[in-house]
C-alpha cells in the first residue's frame, strides 16, 4: 500500500478514486505513567512512556485506515493526514484519514 500526504504520486496515475478512508483510536494514560511524567516535568526532558503511547496509537490508526482502503480495493492512499484531539482529561484520539485510490504506472 502506497501512502502519501500529497495528492499525487510521481510516476503513477490515479485511475479510480474510492473515497475517504479513516482509522482512529482512543488511548488513555495510566496513573502510574502520570506520576512518572509529573516527576519528569520537574526535572525536564522527554516523557518516553507518552512518546511510545502516542507512536503506538498513531500506527494503530494508520493500520485501521489502510485496512479500510484495502477492503475497498485501493492500492494507495493520497492526501493522508493525522489529527490528535483530547477527548477528556487523560484520553486522546488519533485520527488518520486520506483518499483511497487505485493507481497504475504512467505510460
Protein Blocks (a to p, Z undefined) as FASTA:
>chain_A
ZZdfbfbdehiacfbdebjcdddddddddfklmmmmmmmmmngpadfklmmmmmmmmmmm
mmmmmmmmmmnopabdehiacddddfbghiacdddddddddddddZZ
